Amino acid sequence: MKKNIPGFAKRLESFIKEKEISKKKFAESLGVRPSSVTGWIKGNINPSKSIIKLISYAYSVNESWLLTGEGPMLRDKSGKEIAGEIEDEMIEKRELPVNLDAYTYIPVYNVKAHGGGGAVIGEEKIIDALAFKRDWINQELLANREDLFLIYMEGESMEPTLHPKDILLIDRRDNRFTRESIYVIREGEMLLVKRVRQVGPGKVQLISDNPAYPPREIDLARVVENGFQVIGRVVWIGRRI
C-alpha cells in the first residue's frame, strides 16, 4: 500500500500496547523486521495488503477497524479463537506445557504447483496461515521465517513422494540447485514441482518420482531466456492420512 492510511499508525500502536506485546515479537510473528513495525507506527510506511490480512488472522483483529477505524477492534469470536483463549488460560494455569509465543505464522498462497505439465499461475494471494515453531524453523530447517511460504500440490507425477492436496513448505532462499532435491519451478506461466538432478555443466534433469512420467533434460542457459525460474526448495510437506 503506497498511500498513507489515515489513522492506521495510531490504531496499530494502540492494539500492540493493548496486547502487551513488544514490537520485536510482533515483527517476528509476521516474519518482518522490527524496523518495519516502527515505520508503520510512525506512519512512514504502510504494510502490504497481505501483511494486514496476516495481522487480522494471527491476532483476530478486525481488518476494517485497522484500515478505517470502523467497527470493533477485534473480530467476532469463532470456535477457533475461543479454543485459543482456552489454551491461553490453560497455559497460565500450567495445565498445558505449550508457549504460544514460540510459534510464528507462515502464509499459505492460493497457488497450486503441478507435478505433471504444470499449473497456470494466477494472481497470488494469501488465503491462510499455519503456525510453526520458531526453533524448529531455525534449527531443523536452517531457514529464516521470512523466506518460507506454503502452497498446495496438484497432480500425480511426484507420487509416491508427493500426493495431490499435499501442502508444501517452500524455502525461497534455496533456489540454486545446490543439491539433488525437490524444487518448485516457474516455467513461463506454469508452476512445476520436480526432483532436480545435475547431469553436467549448466544442465539438469527434471525428474518425476512417478516412473510413468519420463525425465526431461534442460539447458539452464537457454531456458532462463524463456522465463524459467527456480522459486525454491520443498523443505517440508503436510498431508491428510
ZIZI-V337274 format. One record per backbone hydrogen bond with DSSP energy under -0.5 kcal/mol. CO is the residue of the C=O (numbers start at 1). NH is the residue of the N-H. If there is no record, write none. Layout:
CO/NH ; CO/NH
//
This chain:
4/6 ; 5/8 ; 7/11 ; 8/12 ; 9/13 ; 10/14 ; 11/15 ; 12/16 ; 13/17 ; 14/18 ; 15/19 ; 16/20 ; 16/21 ; 17/20 ; 22/26 ; 23/27 ; 24/28 ; 25/29 ; 26/30 ; 27/30 ; 27/31 ; 27/32 ; 28/31 ; 29/105 ; 33/36 ; 33/37 ; 34/38 ; 35/39 ; 36/40 ; 37/41 ; 38/42 ; 39/43 ; 39/44 ; 39/45 ; 40/43 ; 48/52 ; 49/53 ; 50/54 ; 51/55 ; 52/56 ; 53/57 ; 54/58 ; 55/59 ; 55/61 ; 56/60 ; 56/61 ; 60/75 ; 61/63 ; 62/66 ; 63/67 ; 64/68 ; 64/69 ; 64/70 ; 65/69 ; 73/62 ; 78/82 ; 79/83 ; 80/84 ; 81/85 ; 82/86 ; 83/87 ; 84/88 ; 85/89 ; 86/90 ; 87/91 ; 88/92 ; 89/93 ; 90/95 ; 90/96 ; 91/94 ; 96/98 ; 98/100 ; 99/102 ; 100/103 ; 102/134 ; 104/132 ; 106/130 ; 107/150 ; 108/127 ; 108/128 ; 109/111 ; 111/152 ; 113/154 ; 114/193 ; 119/191 ; 123/125 ; 125/110 ; 125/127 ; 128/108 ; 130/106 ; 132/104 ; 133/137 ; 134/138 ; 135/139 ; 135/140 ; 136/140 ; 136/141 ; 137/143 ; 144/147 ; 145/148 ; 147/172 ; 149/170 ; 150/109 ; 151/168 ; 152/113 ; 153/165 ; 154/115 ; 156/159 ; 157/210 ; 158/161 ; 158/162 ; 163/166 ; 166/153 ; 166/168 ; 167/238 ; 168/151 ; 168/170 ; 169/235 ; 169/236 ; 170/149 ; 170/172 ; 171/174 ; 171/233 ; 173/175 ; 179/181 ; 181/183 ; 181/196 ; 182/234 ; 183/185 ; 183/194 ; 184/231 ; 184/232 ; 185/187 ; 185/192 ; 186/229 ; 187/190 ; 189/121 ; 190/187 ; 191/114 ; 191/119 ; 192/185 ; 194/183 ; 195/207 ; 196/181 ; 197/205 ; 200/203 ; 202/220 ; 202/221 ; 203/199 ; 203/200 ; 204/218 ; 205/197 ; 205/207 ; 206/216 ; 207/195 ; 209/211 ; 210/213 ; 212/214 ; 216/206 ; 218/204 ; 218/220 ; 219/222 ; 219/223 ; 220/224 ; 222/225 ; 223/226 ; 223/228 ; 224/227 ; 227/188 ; 229/186 ; 229/231 ; 232/184 ; 233/171 ; 233/235 ; 236/169 ; 238/167
//
